[in-house]
Amino acid sequence: MLGELGRAPPTFRLVTTAEPSDPIRAEGPLGLWRIIEAPLDAKVNIYDAEGAPPRALRCRRGDLLRVGAAARLVFPSGVTALEARANFTPSNAPNAARAQRLLAASEKRHRVAWLRDPAMSVEVWALPELSFLEPDGETCHVLLALTPGVMIDGEALNRGDAIFLPAEGRRVTMTGQGAQIVVAYPDLIPTQIWKHPHSPKPAALALDPAMLMRTPTNLEATMTLRPAA
């Protein structure tokens, strides 16, 4: 199920705050937070180690925060944030002790990397009308619907719904013109499981009014994990 390398799949966690959160501890060797919604003047307090004083970082929509295993985060009220957490610890991974803000790449392409690390890669995909997921026998993947409109084998995913795609499995059909999904897998090298009958047109996807309308203003506070049998 996990593939020839036996690497544990990443985990997604979605957090929404009506008031400042309790400290949220990083539970794996590496985590990546994406700020989905936040007030204009919001700041997140980060504790890099036990007993360390907090650091305040700007917390705006679209920001990416990479955190190490010892970090704790306190989000202000009115924030929706998505975490992708690695559960695989490679022997050659650099130590990321301090939380740091990453530069967000332009999302006008159909496949954009949010993070590349030996422990985990995180990407966002803008879907064409039709594509396929073909497991490669080596690496498992977790996919989460960032916007509505994603269909897996004809079944609609709500925003925040996720599926686990084992490394050994069958081909899966995916539809949803302009919809976006977040994909995480335990490898540094980009995988090639996403297949297209026709080449995507990134510029057309980026300018598609339907895609812009699907940009979420709020995500559900819970997720449903569905196996791709």
BELNOR-V374162 format. One line per field, one symbol per residue. ss: DSSP state (~ for helix, > for strand, _ for the rest). psi: psi as a letter, one per 40 degrees, with the letter a starting at -180 (. if undefined). burial: # if it has 16 or more other C-alpha atoms within 10 Angstrom, else .. A space follows every 50 residues. Layout:
ss = ???
psi = ???
burial = ???
This chain:
ss = __________>>>>>>_______>>____>>>>>>>>_____>>>>>___ ____>>>>_____>>>>>___>>>_____>>>>>>>_____________> >>________>>>>>>>__>>>>>>>___>>>>_______>>>>>____> >>__>>>____>>>>______>>>>____>>>>>>________>>_____ _~~~~~~_~~~~~___________>>>__
psi = deidefhiiihihhhiheihiihhhheadhihhhhdiiideiihhhhdih eiiihhiigiheihhhiadeihihiiiehhihhhhhehhieehihgdiii hihhihfeiehhhdhhiddiihihhhiadhiihhieedhiihhhhdiieh hhfehhhiheiiihhidhaihhhhigheihihhiigidhhifehihdihi gdddddehdddddehieiiieiihhhig.
burial = .##...######.####...#...##.###########...#######.. ........###################.###########......##.#. ........#######.############.##################### ##...##############.#################.....#......# .#..##....#..#....#...#....#.
